[in-house]
């Protein structure tokens, strides 16, 4: 019953072509439209809010949610960390998923990026070279901007959101699960090769460059040490309260 009400509200949003931020019918209106009780409407809306489909603004009403990839990102990150502490190879699994997506797309970009995008990528690679000389190495934001700019050339906003979700999830957990930092010179060199391959129009070279980049990440995973036993925050909190 609850799932049915959720589906009917989703169909209402689709049927009325409501964009993010649009107000939904009030609770009484939804009760009348759907023929269900107030509690049933509220439970359905709370479930949809947890999925990012609607946004409940107390005192103002209910609106179509942002429908972002935030929930997917959090789920991926949590699944990866939880799997890691269960002894699973979950970080590698996430890395392989991202690699499969990017390798499958890079050939389509070879020789097809605009001069403006290539110029922006040149600037980012030059920034990587400068950052490689700093103690902190190449910044994660610079690396992220490179990949976002690269695949922006495909003109697919949904694809961009999916790649951002993979990126967010991986980088939320990699600093906790990987001990060995990357060599910043390798990071710069790999991204320069990806850019040069795409600019040259050589699809196979571009694919090799992406695979080499991810191969380096896999090598770091292989050399990482196992983290200490995950602490139990609930038990820890209980002990603290009893002291």
HELIX and SHEET records of a PDB file:
HELIX    1   1 UNK A    2  UNK A   15  1                                  14    
HELIX    2   2 UNK A   27  UNK A   34  1                                   8    
HELIX    3   3 UNK A   38  UNK A   50  1                                  13    
HELIX    4   4 UNK A   70  UNK A   85  1                                  16    
HELIX    5   5 UNK A   90  UNK A  109  1                                  20    
HELIX    6   6 UNK A  115  UNK A  131  1                                  17    
HELIX    7   7 UNK A  140  UNK A  152  1                                  13    
HELIX    8   8 UNK A  157  UNK A  177  1                                  21    
HELIX    9   9 UNK A  184  UNK A  200  1                                  17    
HELIX   10  10 UNK A  203  UNK A  223  1                                  21    
HELIX   11  11 UNK A  233  UNK A  242  1                                  10    
SHEET    1   A 2 UNK A  54  UNK A  57  0                                        
SHEET    2   A 2 UNK A  61  UNK A  64 -1                                        
END                                                                             
